[in-house]
Amino acid sequence: MEKALTDVTYCREAQDLMEALSESIRDLVRLHEEQFQAVVVGDPDSQRFDDLIHLAGERKNSAKYAYLHHLEIHRCSRLHGTDQK
């Protein structure tokens, strides 16, 4: 029998890493939205978001790989659902 996603238990570190990943994704999406709005209203300086989006993408990738690395090393995952160290 498969566990429902809501029944999955991750260790505290995995939860913290997932929250950091979620936050970095939200930041990236927010920047894309702000750039889009700037383009829509005809802001001549809408390209100012390009570097910010690039940096936010790097932070998102770092957070993603930190999370995935933790799952690989620590072996806590949806399949295991454990808090082993």
C-alpha positions as CSV (number, residue, x, y, z in Angstrom):
1,M,0.0,0.0,0.0
2,E,1.4,3.4,-1.0
3,K,1.6,6.2,1.6
4,A,-0.3,9.4,0.8
5,L,1.9,12.4,0.4
6,T,0.4,13.9,3.6
7,D,1.6,10.7,5.5
8,V,5.2,11.2,4.5
9,T,7.6,11.9,7.3
10,Y,10.9,13.6,6.6
11,C,13.7,14.4,9.0
12,R,13.9,18.0,10.3
13,E,16.9,18.8,8.1
14,A,15.1,17.6,5.0
15,Q,12.1,19.7,5.9
16,D,14.3,22.8,6.4
17,L,16.0,22.2,3.1
18,M,12.6,21.7,1.3
19,E,11.4,25.0,2.9
20,A,14.5,26.8,1.6
21,L,13.9,25.3,-1.8
22,S,10.3,26.4,-1.7
23,E,11.3,29.9,-0.7
24,S,13.8,30.2,-3.4
25,I,11.3,29.1,-6.0
26,R,8.8,31.7,-4.7
27,D,11.4,34.4,-5.0
28,L,12.2,33.4,-8.5
29,V,8.6,33.4,-9.6
30,R,8.0,36.7,-7.9
31,L,10.9,38.3,-9.9
32,H,9.5,36.9,-13.1
33,E,6.1,38.3,-12.3
34,E,7.5,41.7,-11.5
35,Q,9.5,41.7,-14.7
36,F,6.4,40.7,-16.7
37,Q,4.4,43.5,-15.1
38,A,7.2,46.0,-15.9
39,V,7.1,44.9,-19.5
40,V,3.3,45.1,-19.6
41,V,3.2,48.7,-18.3
42,G,6.0,49.7,-20.7
43,D,8.7,50.2,-18.2
44,P,11.8,51.0,-20.3
45,D,14.1,49.6,-17.6
46,S,12.4,46.2,-17.3
47,Q,15.7,44.5,-18.2
48,R,16.9,45.4,-14.7
49,F,15.3,42.2,-13.5
50,D,17.6,40.0,-15.7
51,D,20.5,39.9,-13.3
52,L,18.2,39.5,-10.3
53,I,16.4,36.6,-12.0
54,H,19.8,35.0,-12.9
55,L,21.0,35.2,-9.2
56,A,17.6,33.9,-7.9
57,G,17.9,31.0,-10.4
58,E,21.3,30.1,-9.0
59,R,20.0,30.2,-5.4
60,K,17.1,28.0,-6.5
61,N,19.5,25.5,-8.0
62,S,21.7,25.5,-5.0
63,A,18.8,24.9,-2.7
64,K,17.5,22.1,-5.0
65,Y,20.8,20.3,-5.1
66,A,21.3,20.7,-1.4
67,Y,17.9,19.1,-0.8
68,L,18.5,16.3,-3.3
69,H,22.0,15.6,-1.9
70,H,20.6,15.3,1.6
71,L,18.0,12.8,0.5
72,E,20.6,10.8,-1.3
73,I,23.1,10.7,1.6
74,H,20.6,10.6,4.5
75,R,18.2,8.2,2.8
76,C,15.0,10.0,4.1
77,S,12.5,10.2,1.3
78,R,8.9,9.5,0.5
79,L,9.8,5.9,0.0
80,H,11.5,5.5,3.4
81,G,9.6,8.1,5.4
82,T,12.1,7.8,8.2
83,D,14.1,10.1,10.5
84,Q,17.3,8.1,10.4
85,K,20.7,9.7,10.6
